Amino acid sequence: MYASMDYGANMEIFKIAERLRRDMTAPEKIIWDRVCKNQPGDRRSNILDGVN
């Protein structure tokens, strides 16, 4: 059985999701920067190693 990725979400939900992806907080930017730079290995441990 094939399921749609939008799960019945309307356009307003997609607009909100786009805004959240575009307007990240400073901590979110730091985390995603580390995730993108740390390609090999366990990404979760790589991210948490530098967090106090």
C-alpha positions as CSV (number, residue, x, y, z in Angstrom):
1,M,0.0,0.0,0.0
2,Y,1.3,3.4,-1.0
3,A,1.0,6.3,1.5
4,S,1.3,9.9,0.5
5,M,4.1,11.9,2.1
6,D,1.8,14.8,3.0
7,Y,-0.6,12.7,5.1
8,G,-3.4,15.0,4.1
9,A,-1.7,18.2,5.3
10,N,-3.0,21.4,3.8
11,M,-0.9,24.2,2.2
12,E,-0.8,26.2,5.5
13,I,1.1,23.3,7.1
14,F,3.6,23.3,4.2
15,K,4.1,27.1,4.5
16,I,4.7,26.8,8.3
17,A,7.2,23.9,7.7
18,E,9.1,26.0,5.1
19,R,9.3,29.0,7.4
20,L,10.6,26.8,10.3
21,R,13.3,25.3,8.0
22,R,14.3,28.8,6.7
23,D,14.3,30.6,10.1
24,M,16.3,28.4,12.3
25,T,17.4,29.4,15.8
26,A,21.1,29.8,16.6
27,P,21.3,26.4,18.4
28,E,19.6,24.7,15.4
29,K,22.1,26.2,13.0
30,I,25.0,25.0,15.2
31,I,23.6,21.5,15.3
32,W,22.8,21.3,11.6
33,D,26.3,22.7,10.7
34,R,27.9,20.0,12.8
35,V,25.7,17.3,11.3
36,C,26.5,18.4,7.7
37,K,30.3,18.5,8.4
38,N,30.4,15.1,10.2
39,Q,29.6,12.8,7.3
40,P,31.3,9.5,8.6
41,G,30.6,7.8,11.9
42,D,27.8,8.2,14.4
43,R,26.4,11.6,13.9
44,R,24.7,11.8,17.3
45,S,27.9,11.2,19.2
46,N,29.8,13.6,17.0
47,I,27.3,16.4,17.8
48,L,27.1,15.7,21.5
49,D,30.9,15.5,22.0
50,G,31.2,19.3,21.7
51,V,28.1,20.2,23.8
52,N,28.5,20.9,27.5
